[in-house]
């Protein structure tokens, strides 16, 4: 399966963005999915995850939990990440894929979408 992330950009602190991740070749409805990010010089880290049905959602940190919302639309085969009150520390390349807590990654990594937050 293939993934294509979009929606990133250069924004000021306090702004909002909505990232999209369109899947093809496989149905995201078969998988628990997640958003990941990788900041310069750092390893890729999980940001948020959502179960296949959407019933279970987890966020990596307290800060993300109260500013970000992960959403899935299985009918559109698309995963979203709504990000509010963006902070410079959120600057990173954002990716989606299956949730690694439930096994190997099930999709090829997409190109990612860059989020840059200026102070």
N, C-alpha and C positions, 0 to 999 in steps of 0.2 A: 504494500500500500504506500501511497504517496501523500505527503502533507504540504500545504502551502499556506504559510502564515502571512498576515497582512495587518495593517492598521497602526503600525508604529509611526513615530515621528519625533520631531524636536519641539518640546513644549516647555513652558515655564512651570516652576514649582507651584503646586496647587491645582494644576490643570487635570483634565480627565482624558482618557483614551479608551477605545474599545478595540481589542485585538480579535482577529478572526483566524481560524485554522480550518481550511477546507481540505477534507480528505477525499481520496479517490483510490479505487482499486480494492478497498476493503471498507466494511461498514464499521463506523466507530461505535455503533450500538452493541457490538460484540465485546467491547473492551471498556475497562475502567481507563479513563483518560486523565491527562495532566498537562499543565503548563510548567515549563522550565525556563530558567534564565541563566545567562552567563555574562558576567561583567568582565571587563578587561583585566587580565592577569589572575582571574579566579576560575574555579571549576564550575561546571554547570550544576545548578541546584534546582530542586523542585520548588515551585511556588504554590501551586494548588492542585488538588486532584478531585475527581468526581467519578462516582461509580457509574456503571453502564446505564442504570435506570435514572440516575440523578438524585437518588434518595440519600446518598452519603457523600458529603463534601468535607474536605479537609484543607486547611491552609497551613503553610509552613511556619509562619510566625504570627505573633499577636498583631503586629503592625499591618501585615498583609491582610489578615482576617478582617480587620475593620476598615479596609480601604478598597479591597479587590473583591470581585464576584466572578466565580467561574460558572459558566452556563453551557449546556449542551443542547443541540437541536439535532436529534438523531434523524429526523425526517430530511433535514438538509445536509446531513453528514458533516456537520460543522460544530466546532468547539469555539467558545468565546471566552474572553477575559475582560471584564469591565474593570478599569482602574481609575479610581478617584483620588483626589488629594495627592497627586504624584510628588515624590521627593527626589532630590538628586541621587539618593542611594538606590533608586529604582532603575537608574541608567544601566542598560544591559541589552544584549540580544535575547529576544524571547522566542522560544520554540514550544511546540506541542508534540506529544507522543503518548503512547499508552503509559499507564502508571507502572513504573519499574518495581513497585512493591508487590506486584502481582505477576511477575515473570519478566522474561526478556522483552525488550522493545518490539512492538509488533508492526511498526511502520518504519520506513526509511526516513531519516531526518530531513526535514525541509530546510529551506534557506534561512529561516528565521526572519524576524522583523525587529528592527532596531528601535529602541526607545531611549531617547536622550532627554533628560530633565535638567534644565538650567535653573540655577538659584537666583 
